Amino acid sequence: MKRNAERRQYPRIRQHLPLKIAVNGYDFATTTEDISCVGAYCRIDKYVPPFTKILVKLSLPVAANRKNNNGNVECNGVIVRTEDEKKGGFNIAVFFNQIKDNQRQKISRYINQLLPQDSSFVSL
């Protein structure tokens, strides 16, 4: 196994993408710190406890020559970890617990474009 090799079933990449989260009457606009097709890590300014259900809206960049120029992904998620950030705010890990296959595939295609060519991950 390569040193520092990704051991997750689905690859996770460090990428800053626009993300909107709706939870309990609050709307947060933030960016991802990292993303996979099963979850994301980001920072918000209000404490939201783990196991809270949320609505996620993610914006993926899309190539201009693609037939479907819709890079928006919407799904339901759950916060699986909340960490107090020393600089203010909270880092949260979100698991996409209800996501349609076509939405997950959009994320997977985007991630696979950015992975090194020698990566052994398979697209969904």
C-alpha positions as a Markdown table, in Angstrom:
| # | Residue | x | y | z |
|---|---|---|---|---|
| 1 | Met | 0.0 | 0.0 | 0.0 |
| 2 | Lys | 1.3 | 3.5 | -0.9 |
| 3 | Arg | 2.1 | 5.8 | 2.0 |
| 4 | Asn | -0.7 | 8.3 | 2.6 |
| 5 | Ala | -2.9 | 6.4 | 0.1 |
| 6 | Glu | -6.6 | 6.9 | 0.2 |
| 7 | Arg | -8.1 | 4.0 | 2.2 |
| 8 | Arg | -11.8 | 5.0 | 1.9 |
| 9 | Gln | -14.1 | 3.1 | -0.4 |
| 10 | Tyr | -15.0 | 6.3 | -2.1 |
| 11 | Pro | -12.2 | 8.8 | -2.8 |
| 12 | Arg | -12.2 | 12.2 | -1.0 |
| 13 | Ile | -10.5 | 15.2 | -2.4 |
| 14 | Arg | -9.6 | 18.6 | -0.9 |
| 15 | Gln | -11.7 | 21.0 | -3.0 |
| 16 | His | -13.5 | 24.2 | -2.2 |
| 17 | Leu | -17.0 | 24.1 | -3.7 |
| 18 | Pro | -20.0 | 26.3 | -2.9 |
| 19 | Leu | -22.4 | 24.5 | -0.5 |
| 20 | Lys | -25.7 | 25.5 | 1.0 |
| 21 | Ile | -27.1 | 23.7 | 4.1 |
| 22 | Ala | -30.6 | 24.1 | 5.4 |
| 23 | Val | -31.3 | 22.9 | 8.9 |
| 24 | Asn | -34.0 | 23.8 | 11.5 |
| 25 | Gly | -35.0 | 27.0 | 9.9 |
| 26 | Tyr | -31.4 | 28.2 | 9.3 |
| 27 | Asp | -29.6 | 28.5 | 6.0 |
| 28 | Phe | -25.8 | 28.4 | 5.8 |
| 29 | Ala | -23.8 | 29.3 | 2.7 |
| 30 | Thr | -20.3 | 27.8 | 3.0 |
| 31 | Thr | -17.7 | 26.0 | 0.9 |
| 32 | Thr | -16.5 | 22.4 | 1.2 |
| 33 | Glu | -13.0 | 21.7 | 2.6 |
| 34 | Asp | -13.2 | 18.2 | 1.1 |
| 35 | Ile | -15.8 | 16.2 | -0.7 |
| 36 | Ser | -16.6 | 12.6 | -1.7 |
| 37 | Cys | -19.6 | 11.1 | -3.4 |
| 38 | Val | -20.9 | 10.1 | 0.1 |
| 39 | Gly | -20.1 | 13.2 | 2.2 |
| 40 | Ala | -18.4 | 16.5 | 2.7 |
| 41 | Tyr | -16.5 | 18.4 | 5.3 |
| 42 | Cys | -17.1 | 22.2 | 5.8 |
| 43 | Arg | -17.3 | 25.0 | 8.3 |
| 44 | Ile | -20.4 | 26.8 | 9.5 |
| 45 | Asp | -20.9 | 29.6 | 12.1 |
| 46 | Lys | -23.5 | 28.1 | 14.3 |
| 47 | Tyr | -23.4 | 24.9 | 16.4 |
| 48 | Val | -25.5 | 22.1 | 15.0 |
| 49 | Pro | -25.3 | 18.8 | 16.9 |
| 50 | Pro | -24.3 | 15.5 | 15.4 |
| 51 | Phe | -27.2 | 13.3 | 14.0 |
| 52 | Thr | -29.1 | 16.4 | 12.9 |
| 53 | Lys | -30.8 | 15.9 | 9.5 |
| 54 | Ile | -30.0 | 18.6 | 6.9 |
| 55 | Leu | -30.8 | 19.5 | 3.3 |
| 56 | Val | -27.6 | 19.9 | 1.1 |
| 57 | Lys | -27.2 | 21.9 | -2.1 |
| 58 | Leu | -23.8 | 21.6 | -3.7 |
| 59 | Ser | -22.6 | 23.4 | -6.8 |
| 60 | Leu | -20.1 | 21.5 | -9.0 |
| 61 | Pro | -18.2 | 23.2 | -11.9 |
| 62 | Val | -19.2 | 21.8 | -15.2 |
| 63 | Ala | -17.5 | 21.9 | -18.6 |
| 64 | Ala | -19.1 | 24.3 | -21.1 |
| 65 | Asn | -19.3 | 21.6 | -23.8 |
| 66 | Arg | -21.3 | 19.1 | -21.8 |
| 67 | Lys | -24.9 | 18.5 | -22.9 |
| 68 | Asn | -26.2 | 18.8 | -19.3 |
| 69 | Asn | -24.7 | 21.9 | -17.9 |
| 70 | Asn | -26.4 | 21.4 | -14.5 |
| 71 | Gly | -23.7 | 21.0 | -11.8 |
| 72 | Asn | -26.2 | 21.3 | -9.0 |
| 73 | Val | -26.5 | 18.4 | -6.6 |
| 74 | Glu | -29.3 | 18.3 | -4.0 |
| 75 | Cys | -29.7 | 15.6 | -1.3 |
| 76 | Asn | -30.5 | 15.0 | 2.3 |
| 77 | Gly | -27.7 | 14.5 | 4.7 |
| 78 | Val | -26.9 | 14.0 | 8.4 |
| 79 | Ile | -24.2 | 15.7 | 10.4 |
| 80 | Val | -22.0 | 12.9 | 11.7 |
| 81 | Arg | -19.4 | 15.1 | 13.5 |
| 82 | Thr | -19.2 | 18.7 | 14.8 |
| 83 | Glu | -15.9 | 20.2 | 15.9 |
| 84 | Asp | -15.3 | 23.6 | 17.5 |
| 85 | Glu | -13.0 | 25.6 | 15.3 |
| 86 | Lys | -10.4 | 27.7 | 17.2 |
| 87 | Lys | -10.7 | 30.6 | 14.7 |
| 88 | Gly | -14.5 | 30.7 | 15.3 |
| 89 | Gly | -17.4 | 28.6 | 14.0 |
| 90 | Phe | -17.7 | 24.9 | 13.7 |
| 91 | Asn | -16.3 | 22.2 | 11.3 |
| 92 | Ile | -18.9 | 19.6 | 10.4 |
| 93 | Ala | -18.7 | 16.3 | 8.6 |
| 94 | Val | -21.8 | 15.5 | 6.6 |
| 95 | Phe | -22.9 | 12.1 | 5.4 |
| 96 | Phe | -25.2 | 12.1 | 2.3 |
| 97 | Asn | -27.7 | 9.6 | 3.6 |
| 98 | Gln | -30.4 | 10.2 | 1.0 |
| 99 | Ile | -29.0 | 10.9 | -2.4 |
| 100 | Lys | -30.2 | 9.8 | -5.8 |
| 101 | Asp | -27.8 | 7.7 | -7.9 |
| 102 | Asn | -27.6 | 10.4 | -10.7 |
| 103 | Gln | -26.7 | 13.0 | -8.1 |
| 104 | Arg | -24.0 | 10.7 | -6.6 |
| 105 | Gln | -22.7 | 10.0 | -10.1 |
| 106 | Lys | -22.3 | 13.8 | -10.8 |
| 107 | Ile | -20.0 | 14.1 | -7.7 |
| 108 | Ser | -18.1 | 10.9 | -8.6 |
| 109 | Arg | -17.5 | 12.1 | -12.2 |
| 110 | Tyr | -16.2 | 15.4 | -10.9 |
| 111 | Ile | -13.9 | 13.8 | -8.3 |
| 112 | Asn | -12.6 | 11.3 | -10.9 |
| 113 | Gln | -11.5 | 14.1 | -13.2 |
| 114 | Leu | -9.2 | 15.4 | -10.4 |
| 115 | Leu | -7.7 | 12.2 | -9.2 |
| 116 | Pro | -4.2 | 11.2 | -10.3 |
| 117 | Gln | -4.3 | 8.9 | -13.4 |
| 118 | Asp | -2.7 | 6.0 | -11.5 |
| 119 | Ser | -5.6 | 6.0 | -9.0 |
| 120 | Ser | -7.3 | 2.6 | -8.6 |
| 121 | Phe | -10.7 | 4.0 | -7.8 |
| 122 | Val | -13.6 | 3.1 | -10.0 |
| 123 | Ser | -16.3 | 5.4 | -11.0 |
| 124 | Leu | -19.8 | 4.6 | -9.9 |
